[in-house]
Structure formats: structure tokens, C-alpha cells
């Protein structure tokens, strides 16, 4: 029988919030566009913290902290992950590009790349995730440098936006660490 034991919180080597704020992060920005569910927003803050990415950019009608619904699923990550808000997503994309980031949509789309195809040349990057029903939309995809897609093998051909963001963010981190 294998010798496994769940680690206690004090054994995990977690950074204190001030040490985390001063730490070097992965050069990835998560852009949340028109996300309806504040619980999804909170979940993506928590995942962004766990992945150690640079920041979250919130656009459109996506709710911003502080909100009890975001706080409930973020579990404090809304305080540790830097974020900024732009009402207009095209303005956010222009700003991210001016900062040297390549902008990728996470969407099932024509001419998309599989999400595991990221290389060192794709970083630093911003990853846009969109509305739970409508996705990102063609108008916003037109401003992207590329589109990455998570293959879907079931009937629904979709994942919850927070789940999809988590899958893609950790692949971004893996690709960066492997190539960077």
C-alpha cells in the first residue's frame, strides 16, 4: 500500500499575502469578458491565484470585487490577485497589446489552435474568456492575435467558463515554465 498523507495547511509552504504580492508571477493575464455569474468570477480569481499569474482584467458587465458572491468562491484571492477593470474590451485589448502581450481568445472557433500548442513565442500573453452562453463573440475575436481551443469530446461541446479558464491557465503556466 502506498504511503500517502494529506498535508496540513502549515506544511504546504504557502506564501503569506505580502510575500505573494512581491513574488514573480507567470506572464499571463486572464481577461473576463461579460461573465454573468459572480461565482464564476470568484472561482477564476481563486484559480488565478493558484496558477500564480500576473493579473485579471475585467471587461464589459462582469462584476468586480468587492461582492459577497465573488468573495464566497474566491476565498480571499480577490485580495491577492491584481485586477483592473475596463468597460470596453477593445480598450483593454489595446492596452494589453501596448504592454507587449499577445492576446488569445479561449473559444471553439475556425482556425483555432489546440490549447496545448503554446510556445515561448506566445508569451507574455493575455487569455480572454467570455460569457457563459455567448462566448467571446466574433467582434472581439477579430482583435485577438490567436485563438486557442480545448478539445471537446462529449455532446455539450462546452465547459463551464471557470473550469475552462482553469484548464487553460494551468496549461499556459506549464507551457511557459517548460519553454521560458
C-alpha positions in Angstrom: 0.0 0.0 0.0 1.3 3.5 -0.9 2.4 5.8 1.9 0.3 8.9 1.3 -0.8 11.5 3.8 -2.7 14.7 3.2 -0.6 17.7 4.2 -1.9 20.1 6.8 -2.1 23.8 5.9 1.1 24.7 7.7 3.0 22.0 5.8 2.1 23.3 2.3 4.7 26.1 2.1 2.1 28.7 1.2 3.2 32.3 0.8 1.8 34.9 3.1 -0.2 37.6 1.1 2.6 40.2 1.3 5.2 37.7 0.1 2.9 36.6 -2.7 2.3 40.2 -3.7 6.1 40.6 -4.0 6.7 37.3 -5.9 7.5 36.9 -9.5 4.4 35.7 -11.4 3.8 33.9 -14.6 3.4 36.3 -17.6 -0.3 35.6 -18.1 -3.3 37.9 -17.8 -6.8 36.5 -17.6 -9.4 38.7 -19.3 -13.0 38.1 -18.1 -15.5 39.5 -20.6 -19.2 39.7 -19.9 -19.2 36.9 -17.3 -22.7 36.6 -15.8 -22.0 34.6 -12.7 -20.2 36.2 -9.8 -19.5 32.8 -8.5 -17.6 32.0 -11.8 -15.7 35.3 -11.3 -14.7 34.3 -7.8 -13.7 30.9 -8.9 -11.4 32.4 -11.6 -9.8 34.7 -9.1 -9.0 31.6 -6.9 -7.6 29.7 -9.9 -5.6 32.8 -11.0 -4.0 32.9 -7.5 -3.3 29.2 -7.6 -1.6 29.5 -11.0 0.4 32.5 -10.0 -0.5 34.6 -13.0 0.1 38.4 -13.3 -3.4 39.7 -13.2 -7.0 39.6 -14.1 -8.6 42.2 -16.4 -12.4 42.6 -16.1 -14.4 43.9 -19.0 -18.0 44.5 -20.0 -20.6 43.8 -17.5 -18.6 41.3 -15.5 -18.9 42.1 -11.8 -15.9 43.4 -9.9 -14.9 42.9 -6.3 -16.0 43.5 -3.6 -19.1 41.4 -3.9 -20.2 38.7 -1.5 -20.8 36.3 -4.3 -17.3 36.8 -5.7 -15.8 36.6 -2.2 -17.5 33.3 -1.4 -15.7 31.4 -4.2 -12.5 33.5 -4.4 -11.7 32.7 -0.7 -9.5 35.8 -0.5 -7.9 35.6 -3.9 -9.7 38.8 -4.9 -7.3 40.4 -2.5 -4.1 38.7 -3.7 -4.6 38.8 -7.5 -4.1 42.2 -9.0 -7.0 43.3 -11.2 -8.2 46.2 -13.3 -11.5 47.0 -15.0 -12.2 48.4 -18.5 -15.8 48.9 -19.5 -14.8 48.4 -23.2 -13.0 45.2 -24.0 -11.3 46.6 -27.1 -9.7 49.3 -25.0 -8.4 46.6 -22.6 -7.0 44.6 -25.6 -5.3 47.6 -27.0 -3.7 48.3 -23.6 -2.6 44.7 -23.2 -1.0 44.7 -26.6 0.7 48.0 -25.9 2.2 46.3 -22.8 3.7 43.6 -25.1 1.2 40.9 -24.5 -0.2 38.6 -27.3 -4.0 38.3 -26.9 -5.6 34.9 -27.3 -9.3 34.0 -27.1 -10.3 30.8 -25.5 -13.1 29.7 -27.8 -14.2 27.0 -30.2 -13.6 28.8 -33.5 -12.3 28.5 -37.0 -8.5 28.5 -37.3 -8.1 28.0 -33.6 -5.0 26.1 -32.2 -5.2 23.4 -29.6 -4.6 24.8 -26.2 -1.5 22.6 -25.7 0.3 24.2 -28.7 1.5 27.3 -26.8 5.2 28.1 -27.2 7.7 30.5 -25.7 6.9 32.9 -28.6 3.3 33.3 -27.3 4.4 34.9 -24.0 3.7 37.2 -22.3 0.0 36.5 -23.1 -3.5 37.6 -22.3 -6.2 35.0 -22.4 -9.8 36.1 -22.9 -12.7 34.0 -21.6 -16.3 35.0 -22.4 -19.9 34.9 -21.5 -21.2 31.5 -20.3 -23.7 31.3 -23.1 -22.5 33.6 -25.9 -18.7 33.0 -25.5 -16.4 35.7 -26.7 -18.1 36.6 -30.0 -16.7 37.3 -33.5 -16.4 41.1 -32.9 -13.9 40.6 -30.0 -12.2 37.6 -31.6 -11.3 39.9 -34.5 -9.0 41.8 -32.1 -7.2 38.6 -30.9 -3.7 37.6 -32.1 -4.9 33.9 -31.9 -7.5 31.6 -30.6 -6.8 28.5 -28.5 -9.4 25.7 -28.0 -9.8 22.9 -25.5 -10.9 19.8 -27.5 -14.4 18.7 -26.6 -15.4 15.0 -26.9 -18.9 15.0 -25.5 -22.4 16.1 -26.6 -22.3 19.6 -25.0 -19.1 20.9 -26.6 -18.5 23.3 -23.7 -17.1 23.5 -20.3 -18.1 25.9 -17.5 -16.2 29.1 -18.1 -14.4 28.9 -14.8 -13.4 25.2 -15.5 -12.2 26.1 -19.0 -10.2 29.0 -17.6 -8.6 26.7 -15.1 -7.6 24.1 -17.7 -6.2 26.8 -20.0 -4.4 28.8 -17.3 -2.6 25.8 -15.9 -1.6 24.8 -19.5 -0.3 28.4 -20.1 1.8 28.1 -16.9 3.1 24.6 -17.9 4.0 25.9 -21.4 5.7 29.0 -20.1 7.7 27.0 -17.4 8.7 24.4 -20.0 9.8 26.9 -22.6 10.7 30.0 -20.5 
